[in-house]
């Protein structure tokens, strides 16, 4: 639809949003939703024209539905692809919760971090030496660090906030570290440890292989991005689990897929938002978990 006709059609429907007949309103709503996310800028602009009215309430709900449906479909498509690039899904979720953040600026910030590590990297280095290079740039040059929270908060999980504040929780710092490591071609994978998130450096090549194909004997060492990239062994995970009185399971020591990481991200966000039942996007985050069903368990 030509831009002028699109705007004219949308403006006409917005003016009808105070329709008292619920059946007629439902038809108007569906027509606006059919226009897709391209309608959002016009809808947001219209919100300021009807302060405190039923039109504003309905506009807010329509905008929410458009964003939720769009993010759901994109996550579903992401889960169905073979690549499962972690950054793509993280940006989708972060943009949903913080729509004012610019995804392109976030990608450029991540790319700059990668380039600054890459120029320091030498392929003749050992695995430990390569991680020391990553740690130097990540923690000393960029000064990323642990965010000590008394209680979990949504901003700590959002990519834009992590990049701006250079602080994150175990999952968000681990995801950013993992994205950089994988882009460098390092055989690093996420590990879903209870109440924590760590990484495993394997003896594989730079070519990515499915996480489920990696066995415990393939792991050279573990990395704790929340503690300045500290290197540790399996015995320390065993001690950690013992202190928490958690029975060890194979999945606490072995790599997980990127879909599992995004599933964990959504789950942790959902736990926070359940405590804020009036949060406008709480149900949306819950719904995104079902969008990942196309991927591995």
Secondary structure, 3 states (H helix, E strand, C coil): CCHHHHHHHHHHHHCCCCCCCHHHHHHHHHHHHCCCHHHHHHHHHHHCCCCCCHHHHHHHHHHHHHHHHHHHHHHHHHHHCCCCCHHHHHHHHHHHHCCCCCHHHHHHHHHHHHHHHHCCCCCCCCHHHHHHHHHHHHHHHCCCEECCCCCCCHHHHCHHHHHHHCEECHHHHHHHHHHHHHHCCCCEEEECCCCCCEEEEECCCCCCCCHHHCCHHHEEEEEEHHHCCEEECHHHHHHHHHHHCCCCCHHHCCCECHHHHHHHHHHHHHHHHHCCCCCCCHHHHHHHHHHHHHCCC
